[in-house]
Amino acid sequence: MRRYPGAAYIVGEMFEELSNNPTARITMKKTVAIIGAEGKMGSAMACVIARAGYRTLISGHDYRDLLALVGRLPLLEAKIRMQVPQADMGIVIDPKEASWEADIIIPAVPYEAQAAVAQEIREFVTGKIVISVVNPMNQGFSDLLTPPMKSAAEELAELLPHSRIVKAFNTIFATDVKVPDSKDQVADVFVAGDDSEAVTQVMELVRDTGFNPVNAGNLSMSRTLESMMLLLMNIPRRNTCGSVTGWKVVQRSSLPGRPTPEKSTKFAARNIES
Ligand SMILES: NC(=O)c1ccc[n+]([C@@H]2O[C@H](COP(=O)([O-])OP(=O)(O)OC[C@H]3O[C@@H](n4cnc5c(N)ncnc54)[C@H](OP(=O)(O)O)[C@@H]3O)[C@@H](O)[C@H]2O)c1
């Protein structure tokens, strides 16, 4: 059987914590692996996830890619450590090994690479949460490449039938991931998936990274979420609104002259009773 140094490290950490404080309740930090960590989205995600206190593994294109080994990933790690000195992170170049070690896997790769990455990590992600951040855009960002009744996230679920696929983080820009707060408004991050426990965990991750999680429903809702990014990208092209950063669901109570949610609930209850 192949041995993975990271697993031994985790067990070692547990023993150390127990021997230092036998009454301590071991709350294991979740490990998140980011595949394609050198890219715009992957590097931003790695930074905020490390800042949120998760053990973060950054993974490259291919473990045979010597450039990644000697250059890009260590450079990224150093950059993140400058911003997050306490980061608990490591480089695991091989996506298979990173997936094996992680609880949550984020393939931050282009749609065109999704199938290849899924094929590569498939046997290492059984039962695990895999977050789909992918937006299947065409080159001109004018349309989606997926068929009308299919999303990239649902395709990923077909490619990884034994994993728990959750759509999240796809409706925000990489440039905004590190600064979720825009003009005092925290952007919403929509979370969609068929496994409610996995959705809850990803909502927690979203909150920990500084965004506002919104449960968007089942994985099929990813079709809408992927279209939402397409729309968001096209809004500045056709409007004079300047750049946009994300979506925000406006709650009824924040509109002047509207009843508060409490009042509208009572109103609804009255209607049901009558
Ligand atoms: N950028 C955004 O604002 C944004 C926002 C939301 C969602 N997304 C989604 O996030 C994903 C990544 O976008 P991006 O803008 O970060 O693209 P990017 O800057 O081009 O980064 C893509 C990364 O994926 C790596 N990669 C490509 N094929 C791979 C493979 N087979 N195995 C492992 N790694 C591979 C690339 O490595 P090499 O350079 O070595 O090929 C690169 O590091 C896309 O699906 C996009 O739709 C992006």
Ligand as a Chemical Component Dictionary entry (heavy atoms), coordinates in Angstrom:
data_LIG
# 
_chem_comp.id                   LIG 
_chem_comp.type                 NON-POLYMER 
_chem_comp.pdbx_formal_charge   0 
_chem_comp.three_letter_code    LIG 
# 
loop_
_chem_comp_atom.comp_id 
_chem_comp_atom.atom_id 
_chem_comp_atom.alt_atom_id 
_chem_comp_atom.type_symbol 
_chem_comp_atom.charge 
_chem_comp_atom.model_Cartn_x 
_chem_comp_atom.model_Cartn_y 
_chem_comp_atom.model_Cartn_z 
_chem_comp_atom.pdbx_ordinal 
LIG N1  N1  N 0  -11.160 34.099 -12.576 1  
LIG C1  C1  C 0  -12.331 34.331 -11.993 2  
LIG O1  O1  O 0  -12.675 35.473 -11.655 3  
LIG C2  C2  C 0  -13.274 33.174 -11.726 4  
LIG C3  C3  C 0  -14.423 33.411 -10.949 5  
LIG C4  C4  C 0  -15.273 32.352 -10.664 6  
LIG C5  C5  C 0  -14.990 31.093 -11.157 7  
LIG N2  N2  N 1  -13.888 30.907 -11.935 8  
LIG C6  C6  C 0  -13.623 29.566 -12.465 9  
LIG O2  O2  O 0  -12.418 29.095 -11.876 10 
LIG C7  C7  C 0  -11.734 28.243 -12.816 11 
LIG C8  C8  C 0  -10.304 28.744 -12.986 12 
LIG O3  O3  O 0  -10.345 30.028 -13.560 13 
LIG P1  P1  P 0  -9.081  31.006 -13.522 14 
LIG O4  O4  O 0  -9.570  32.318 -13.979 15 
LIG O5  O5  O -1 -8.386  30.903 -12.212 16 
LIG O6  O6  O 0  -8.169  30.366 -14.668 17 
LIG P2  P2  P 0  -6.567  30.375 -14.780 18 
LIG O7  O7  O 0  -6.017  31.620 -14.166 19 
LIG O8  O8  O 0  -6.265  30.087 -16.211 20 
LIG O9  O9  O 0  -6.106  29.136 -13.875 21 
LIG C9  C9  C 0  -6.403  27.822 -14.210 22 
LIG C10 C10 C 0  -5.439  26.926 -13.459 23 
LIG O10 O10 O 0  -5.802  25.572 -13.730 24 
LIG C11 C11 C 0  -4.605  24.849 -14.023 25 
LIG N3  N3  N 0  -4.909  23.681 -14.825 26 
LIG C12 C12 C 0  -5.285  23.617 -16.126 27 
LIG N4  N4  N 0  -5.449  22.343 -16.506 28 
LIG C13 C13 C 0  -5.158  21.583 -15.418 29 
LIG C14 C14 C 0  -5.131  20.180 -15.169 30 
LIG N5  N5  N 0  -5.461  19.294 -16.107 31 
LIG N6  N6  N 0  -4.765  19.756 -13.920 32 
LIG C15 C15 C 0  -4.457  20.622 -12.948 33 
LIG N7  N7  N 0  -4.456  21.967 -13.125 34 
LIG C16 C16 C 0  -4.815  22.436 -14.347 35 
LIG C17 C17 C 0  -3.742  25.836 -14.750 36 
LIG O11 O11 O 0  -2.398  25.396 -14.727 37 
LIG P3  P3  P 0  -1.433  25.695 -15.980 38 
LIG O12 O12 O 0  -1.315  27.178 -16.043 39 
LIG O13 O13 O 0  -0.185  24.980 -15.634 40 
LIG O14 O14 O 0  -2.144  25.127 -17.186 41 
LIG C18 C18 C 0  -3.979  27.085 -13.912 42 
LIG O15 O15 O 0  -3.157  27.098 -12.772 43 
LIG C19 C19 C 0  -12.525 28.305 -14.131 44 
LIG O16 O16 O 0  -13.335 27.177 -14.250 45 
LIG C20 C20 C 0  -13.399 29.551 -13.964 46 
LIG O17 O17 O 0  -14.612 29.453 -14.655 47 
LIG C21 C21 C 0  -13.006 31.902 -12.230 48 
# 
loop_
_chem_comp_bond.comp_id 
_chem_comp_bond.atom_id_1 
_chem_comp_bond.atom_id_2 
_chem_comp_bond.value_order 
_chem_comp_bond.pdbx_ordinal 
LIG N1  C1  SING 1  
LIG C1  O1  DOUB 2  
LIG C1  C2  SING 3  
LIG C2  C3  SING 4  
LIG C2  C21 DOUB 5  
LIG C3  C4  DOUB 6  
LIG C4  C5  SING 7  
LIG C5  N2  DOUB 8  
LIG N2  C6  SING 9  
LIG N2  C21 SING 10 
LIG C6  O2  SING 11 
LIG C6  C20 SING 12 
LIG O2  C7  SING 13 
LIG C7  C8  SING 14 
LIG C7  C19 SING 15 
LIG C8  O3  SING 16 
LIG O3  P1  SING 17 
LIG P1  O4  DOUB 18 
LIG P1  O5  SING 19 
LIG P1  O6  SING 20 
LIG O6  P2  SING 21 
LIG P2  O7  DOUB 22 
LIG P2  O8  SING 23 
LIG P2  O9  SING 24 
LIG O9  C9  SING 25 
LIG C9  C10 SING 26 
LIG C10 O10 SING 27 
LIG C10 C18 SING 28 
LIG O10 C11 SING 29 
LIG C11 N3  SING 30 
LIG C11 C17 SING 31 
LIG N3  C12 SING 32 
LIG N3  C16 SING 33 
LIG C12 N4  DOUB 34 
LIG N4  C13 SING 35 
LIG C13 C14 SING 36 
LIG C13 C16 DOUB 37 
LIG C14 N5  SING 38 
LIG C14 N6  DOUB 39 
LIG N6  C15 SING 40 
LIG C15 N7  DOUB 41 
LIG N7  C16 SING 42 
LIG C17 O11 SING 43 
LIG C17 C18 SING 44 
LIG O11 P3  SING 45 
LIG P3  O12 DOUB 46 
LIG P3  O13 SING 47 
LIG P3  O14 SING 48 
LIG C18 O15 SING 49 
LIG C19 O16 SING 50 
LIG C19 C20 SING 51 
LIG C20 O17 SING 52 
# 
